[in-house]
Amino acid sequence: MKSMVSYKNCLVRGESFQLAQSSSWIPRYSLTRQGANSTPKSALSHHDRLDKVFRTESEADDFALQDAMLWIDQNTRLSE
């Protein structure tokens, strides 16, 4: 199951994946700008955390969402 949340002016989507069917889950997220001026090309970031692995997709997506929120907070121009 893919996770999605709205945070500040972004839509954050957890898109974690496995390299092989029996392997651990790698956290991935994508960010898309929300609002009236958004276009299909409003994707801001797509990030894989290859330094972290999780047993389940849900755990990886939860981590990815938290990591994305931290990234948004650190890049203040996105939250204007």
C-alpha positions in Angstrom: 0.0 0.0 0.0 1.4 3.4 -1.0 1.2 6.2 1.6 0.3 9.8 0.7 0.0 12.9 2.9 -0.3 16.7 2.3 2.4 18.6 4.2 2.7 22.4 4.0 2.4 23.1 0.2 3.5 19.6 -1.0 2.0 16.3 -1.6 4.3 13.6 -0.2 4.0 10.0 -1.6 5.8 7.0 -0.1 6.9 4.8 -3.0 9.2 2.3 -1.3 10.5 -0.7 -3.3 12.3 -4.0 -3.1 15.3 -4.9 -5.3 14.2 -8.6 -5.2 11.0 -10.2 -4.1 12.5 -11.6 -0.9 14.7 -8.6 0.0 14.2 -5.7 2.4 12.2 -2.6 1.5 14.1 0.6 0.5 12.4 3.9 1.4 11.5 6.2 -1.5 9.4 9.3 -1.6 8.3 11.8 -4.2 7.2 15.4 -3.6 4.8 17.3 -5.7 3.9 21.0 -5.3 0.2 21.6 -4.5 -1.9 24.7 -5.3 -3.6 26.6 -8.0 -0.4 27.2 -9.9 0.7 23.6 -10.0 1.3 21.9 -13.3 2.0 18.2 -14.1 5.7 19.2 -14.0 5.5 20.3 -10.4 7.4 17.4 -9.1 10.0 18.7 -6.7 12.0 15.7 -5.6 12.2 12.0 -5.8 14.5 10.4 -3.3 15.7 6.9 -2.4 17.3 6.2 0.9 19.7 3.4 0.0 21.3 3.7 3.5 18.1 2.5 5.2 16.2 -0.8 4.8 13.0 -2.1 6.4 11.3 -5.4 6.8 8.0 -4.2 5.4 6.8 -1.8 2.8 4.7 0.0 5.4 7.7 0.7 7.7 9.7 1.9 4.7 6.9 4.2 3.5 6.4 5.6 7.1 10.2 6.4 7.2 10.1 7.9 3.7 7.2 10.2 4.7 9.0 11.4 7.8 12.2 11.9 5.8 10.3 13.9 3.2 8.8 16.2 5.8 12.2 16.9 7.3 13.5 17.7 3.8 10.6 20.1 3.3 11.3 21.8 6.7 14.9 22.2 5.8 14.2 23.8 2.4 12.1 26.7 3.6 11.4 28.1 0.1 9.0 25.2 -0.4 7.0 26.1 2.6 6.3 29.7 1.6 
